Amino acid sequence: MPTKPTKNVRRNVDHSLHDDALVEAFLYAFGDTPPSLPSTIRTLDEIITDFIIETCHEAALCASYSRRAKIKVDDFKFTLRKDGKKLGRVADMLARDAEIKNQRRGFDFEDEMKAAKDEGAGDEERPRKRAKIVKDEDSLHSSQTDRNIGVAPLDALSQE
């Protein structure tokens, strides 16, 4: 059942909203023989455009019921809840997107580490931790200069 805004939008559009080559490739993938008829391409383009617009309007309606101005992914999931194939495809695409983001994060980190090792920055030792100031000078097991300023090296503190 088309919504009212869809009819108004399509009435003002006289040309194809999608690339004809893309729509023709889509037709060929589902069994049409090349070259596809221009009327077939135009009809499929109109069907796709109407579906996208109607789905977005329904998702916007779901968002407005939730008293939100912005549409979330969950609104589209709610809109497609009755169509298992489409909902499954959306879930699959979202999972794939999350997997790609995680792989990119790991990939960038590995490249940075590799570049740092190639430059020699990763081979340097870590700077030593600062020594703690100790008030009790008798507990120090270090050199005379350390006892005079009241600073204990970390290895002396770790023996206690």
C-alpha positions as CSV (number, residue, x, y, z in Angstrom):
1,M,0.0,0.0,0.0
2,P,1.8,3.2,-1.1
3,T,1.9,6.1,1.2
4,K,0.7,9.5,0.3
5,P,4.2,11.2,0.2
6,T,5.4,8.5,-2.3
7,K,2.8,9.5,-4.9
8,N,3.8,13.2,-4.6
9,V,7.5,12.5,-4.9
10,R,7.1,10.2,-8.0
11,R,4.8,12.6,-9.8
12,N,7.6,15.2,-9.9
13,V,10.3,12.8,-11.1
14,D,10.5,12.4,-14.9
15,H,13.9,10.7,-15.1
16,S,15.5,7.6,-13.7
17,L,16.8,7.9,-10.2
18,H,19.3,5.0,-10.5
19,D,22.0,4.4,-13.1
20,D,20.5,2.5,-16.0
21,A,23.6,0.2,-16.3
22,L,23.2,-0.7,-12.6
23,V,19.5,-1.6,-13.0
24,E,20.3,-3.5,-16.2
25,A,23.0,-5.5,-14.4
26,F,20.5,-6.2,-11.6
27,L,18.0,-7.5,-14.2
28,Y,20.7,-9.7,-15.8
29,A,21.7,-11.1,-12.4
30,F,18.1,-12.3,-12.0
31,G,17.7,-13.9,-15.4
32,D,16.9,-11.1,-17.9
33,T,18.6,-11.4,-21.3
34,P,20.8,-8.5,-22.4
35,P,20.0,-5.9,-23.6
36,S,17.1,-5.2,-21.4
37,L,14.2,-3.1,-22.8
38,P,14.1,0.5,-21.7
39,S,10.6,0.1,-20.4
40,T,11.7,-2.8,-18.2
41,I,14.6,-0.7,-16.8
42,R,12.3,2.2,-16.2
43,T,9.7,0.0,-14.5
44,L,12.2,-1.6,-12.2
45,D,13.7,1.7,-11.3
46,E,10.3,3.0,-10.4
47,I,9.6,-0.1,-8.2
48,I,13.0,0.3,-6.4
49,T,12.5,4.0,-5.8
50,D,9.0,3.5,-4.5
51,F,10.2,0.7,-2.2
52,I,13.0,2.8,-0.8
53,I,10.8,5.9,-0.2
54,E,8.0,3.9,1.4
55,T,10.4,2.1,3.7
56,C,12.0,5.3,4.8
57,H,8.6,6.9,5.4
58,E,7.5,3.9,7.5
59,A,10.8,4.0,9.5
60,A,10.2,7.7,10.1
61,L,6.8,6.9,11.3
62,C,8.2,4.4,13.7
63,A,10.7,7.0,15.0
64,S,8.0,9.5,15.5
65,Y,6.0,6.9,17.6
66,S,9.1,6.7,19.7
67,R,9.2,10.5,20.0
68,R,12.5,10.8,18.1
69,A,13.3,13.1,15.3
70,K,16.1,10.9,13.9
71,I,15.6,7.5,12.3
72,K,17.7,4.7,13.7
73,V,18.6,1.3,12.3
74,D,16.1,-0.3,14.7
75,D,13.3,1.6,13.0
76,F,14.2,0.0,9.7
77,K,14.3,-3.4,11.4
78,F,10.9,-2.8,12.9
79,T,9.6,-1.8,9.5
80,L,10.9,-4.9,7.9
81,R,9.9,-7.3,10.8
82,K,7.2,-9.0,8.8
83,D,9.4,-9.8,5.8
84,G,11.9,-12.4,7.1
85,K,14.1,-12.5,4.0
86,K,14.6,-8.7,4.0
87,L,15.1,-8.6,7.8
88,G,17.6,-11.4,7.6
89,R,19.5,-9.6,4.8
90,V,19.6,-6.4,6.9
91,A,20.9,-8.4,9.9
92,D,23.5,-10.1,7.7
93,M,24.7,-6.7,6.2
94,L,24.9,-5.1,9.7
95,A,27.0,-8.1,11.0
96,R,29.2,-7.9,8.0
97,D,29.7,-4.2,8.4
98,A,30.7,-4.7,12.1
99,E,33.1,-7.4,11.1
100,I,34.7,-5.2,8.5
101,K,35.1,-2.3,11.0
102,N,36.8,-4.6,13.5
103,Q,39.1,-5.9,10.8
104,R,40.0,-2.4,9.7
105,R,40.8,-1.4,13.3
106,G,43.1,-4.4,13.7
107,F,44.6,-3.9,10.3
108,D,45.5,-0.3,10.9
109,F,47.1,-1.1,14.2
110,E,49.2,-3.9,12.7
111,D,50.4,-1.6,10.0
112,E,51.4,1.1,12.5
113,M,53.4,-1.3,14.6
114,K,55.1,-2.7,11.5
115,A,55.9,0.8,10.3
116,A,57.3,1.7,13.7
117,K,59.5,-1.4,13.8
118,D,60.8,-0.6,10.3
119,E,61.8,2.9,11.5
120,G,63.5,1.5,14.6
121,A,61.2,3.2,17.0
122,G,59.8,0.0,18.4
123,D,63.3,-1.4,19.2
124,E,64.2,1.1,21.9
125,E,63.9,0.3,25.6
126,R,61.1,1.7,27.7
127,P,62.1,4.6,29.8
128,R,62.6,3.7,33.5
129,K,60.0,4.6,36.0
130,R,60.7,7.5,38.3
131,A,62.0,6.7,41.7
132,K,59.8,7.1,44.7
133,I,60.7,9.5,47.5
134,V,61.1,7.7,50.8
135,K,61.0,9.5,54.1
136,D,62.7,6.8,56.1
137,E,66.4,6.9,55.1
138,D,67.3,3.8,57.1
139,S,65.3,1.4,54.9
140,L,67.2,2.4,51.9
141,H,69.6,-0.2,50.4
142,S,71.2,2.0,47.8
143,S,74.3,4.2,47.3
144,Q,75.3,7.1,49.5
145,T,74.0,9.7,47.0
146,D,70.6,8.2,47.0
147,R,70.4,8.3,50.8
148,N,71.4,11.9,50.9
149,I,68.5,13.1,48.8
150,G,66.0,10.6,50.1
151,V,65.3,8.8,46.8
152,A,65.1,5.1,46.6
153,P,65.6,3.2,43.3
154,L,62.8,0.9,42.3
155,D,64.8,-2.2,42.6
156,A,65.6,-1.3,46.3
157,L,61.9,-0.9,47.0
158,S,60.9,-4.2,45.4
159,Q,63.2,-6.1,47.7
160,E,61.4,-5.0,50.8
